[in-house]
Structures are given as C-alpha cells and as structure tokens.
C-alpha cells in the first residue's frame, strides 16, 4: 500500500430504511490527509453516510473500503447487506475513530479511563503505555488537568474534547466527526472547533459532517454537498462556497448565511 | 430566570462547627422526644424480664448466622441469575425472552410462602422417591431443609432482581454502546466493559431495597424447620412463655441489620458517580 491508497473509499452507496431511500448512490474518496466536510440540509443523509463508513449503519448496496480493504459483506434476507466477517469488522472499526454529536463518553469511567479504554482493551496496549499516550492526547485537547474527572462533572465542550482525545488515542487512519458541535451551547462551540482545526492542520484524515459553514470553509480540503441522498456538488471549499453552481446549494448557502 | 448550573457537581456542604450541628437537636420539643425515648428504653431494660437472654445467647447467635448466610448466599446466587434473566429479556432470542419473562412473572405473582412449601414438600418428596438420589453424595444435603430454603429464596430474588435488571439494561443509553462498537469492541467486551457495569450501577439504588426485602423474607424458612433467627426466637417464646421481650429483641436485630445494609450500600453507590 502506498500513500495514494485512499483512506476511505465509498462506491455507489445505497441505504434504505424500509420504504425510505436515504442514500441513493454515493461515491466518495478521502485520501490520506484529506479533510472532507460533508454539508447539507437535515435529512439529506449525511449522518447516515458517515455511519455507514464504520458500519454503525449497514448499507443496502454499495462498497466501502478502508485503506484499500473492502468490508466483506453478505446479503440479508430483506435484500440488504450485513458484515460477513466480524473479526474484520472489528479490526477495521478499531482504525476509525468516531466523534459523536452527543459525545457518548462512558460515564462510569474517568476522563483518563475513557481515553485508555480502547488502547488497553481492544488494541492490547500495556496500561502504563496507554496512560502515557492518553496524557499526551489529553494535553493536546486541553484536558490535562481533568484526567480524574468523570464526564458528568464536565461541560459539554470538555466532554466533546475528551471524546476527541479518546479517538486520538487509537491513532486512527481516519477520524469521523458526526456533527461534533451540534449538541453544544453556542459559547462552547469554539473550543471544540479549535481542537478540530488543530488536528486538520496536521494533515490528519477526517470526514466531518457539520453545520458550521465558516468552519468547513476554513479547514476542509474538499467539501461535499448532499441533497436528498445524492452528492449534488463537490469541490474545494473556495468553489463550493464562493462559486456554487447548483441552485439548491446556492439557496442552502444563502439560508445558512 | 436564575442560571441553573448543571455542570458543577454537587459537593457535600462544608462541615458546620459542632455547636451549629447540635443546635437543631437541642430544640425543646426534640429534647422532650429524646427524654421519652430514653425513658422507654430504660423501662424496657429494667422492667422487663431479660433473665433468659444469657442462656439463649449462643442459640440466637447461631440463628443470626443462619439468617445472614441464607441472606448473603441467596442474594449472591439470585443476583447471578438475575443478570442473564434481565439481559436475555432485552436482547435475547424470542424463546429465551419469553422463558425469562414467564419465570419472573410466575415467581413475582405468587406468594413466597407457597413457593417455599411447594419446593420443600414437593421437590423434597420427589427426590426421596428415587433410590439413585437417595444413594448419591447429595442426599445428606437434600434431606435437610436449608437447601430448599436457599433455592426458594434464590429464585425469588432472581425474579425480582431480574425484572429490575431488565429495566437497567434497557435504560443504558444506546449511544454509549454504539461508541463501544464503533471502536471495534467485540460484543462480549461491549457487554463486559460498558453495558453490564452501567446497568448494575443504574440498578444499585434499588438493590439496597431489594436486599432488605429479602432479609425480611428469610423468616419464612422457619416454616420448613430451618432454625434461623426467627425460629430461635420462636423457640425462646415457647420455652419461657414470654411474648414481648423476645420479639422486641428480634425487631432490634432486624433493624440493626437493615440499617447496616442501607449504610453499606449507600456508601457503595456513592463511590461511582452516576451518568447524569
């Protein structure tokens, strides 16, 4: 594998919930170092697409490859797909870090406990090594002083930064952000965006579903506009925000601004 | 509208000086109540007949031990059974789910005394009919009463606690489990590291109450000849023709036990901060 191998590659992805088709054939490639921002109105399918990348949602059709490795899938009785190889699924998932809208920290563990959990339990790292690494990443997100706090004792912004540290600790091939600031009070959004901005400037691979257009414009190397389950337009941020072609996108950008 | 701070944890109030803490206790009506209570205690000790106590103390101690062992073992075994009973009702395949649900419903819907007698007289008589069982190494145990008491109490605790665990398992926010899966945890690890500890912690506040209910259910085993604390006290009453003194002692002991349990479990609960 060389550097040109896409970190994440989605080919003709379809997802159907019952009679509702949420994704109608999406193809998307994120190369190592790409920061892909996915924008679009609510119900456009952007979160569903992101959740298909680590199989939290199973696609109805289509292929997904992580660092050149396709998920092995098999057909289900109701005409969809499901992961056929549990071991492979777990191995690939462990290389993808996801940051959720609602943080989803483990409230029975401290900040440090949350961050070392996956390195120790899933990756089999010795505890002291995991702790050392955890302290590093906690320092990066500005939570060095909080390692013994429990999630319930922290603000939303701190919790989300802890969730980002939890992802950094596994040194993922790609980071998936699912509207990471949507559940935050307005005054807490900035601290989280700053952390993500830092990470983006380090050329980490990211796929970022967001409503923060200014932020997407700043950090993304590539912007994808989703509309009704299809990619309506994509390109570099200057083009998407500066010179949108599709009328829907033009209207979407006007409505946000 | 005042700003409500949901972020800062609630810290215990700073300790007041001793005088300030005593002040509420020194209010006149409280002093009167305290005096009455002391007088009642003095009357109980001096006016009532406690001469039997030294004679029966060893037996009472033994009865207490039986009660505690029965309580501890049936709670431990019942809890171990309650975990699968609860988990299966949330995620299990349909037949297992029905089975667990049926078990909980039947046990919780019938009197414990009835279950005890059915198991003791029914199962006990059934076992006695099989020479294989009578010849086995188990028979010395199975011909005694306590295994049946233990079994009944265990099943009862499992059913009640199983229902609580069902709710606790179902109540763990999906997102926490999803995060675990998203990081590549195998299913068993998700259960062991996230789902199970979170469910147990959610069930802990009710566990204290359930254990105390279980403590208060233990005297029923006296009806199948297990000499627990209650059986010993009954024996004292028959021997001495005293009614109140032994019963007062019994109340005091049960009260101490449930009080201790409450304090211990509350401490345990406080050690792990809750999610929200």
Interface residues (C-beta under 8 A of the other chain):
Chain A: X54 X56 X86 X89 X90 X91 X92 X93 X94 X95 X96 X97 X98 X100 X102 X103 X104 X105 X106 X107 X108 X117 X118 X121 X122 X150 X151 X152 X153 X154 X155 X170
Chain B: X7 X8 X9 X173 X175 X176 X178 X179 X180 X181 X182 X183 X184 X185 X186 X189 X193 X194 X197 X198 X201 X272 X273 X274 X275 X276
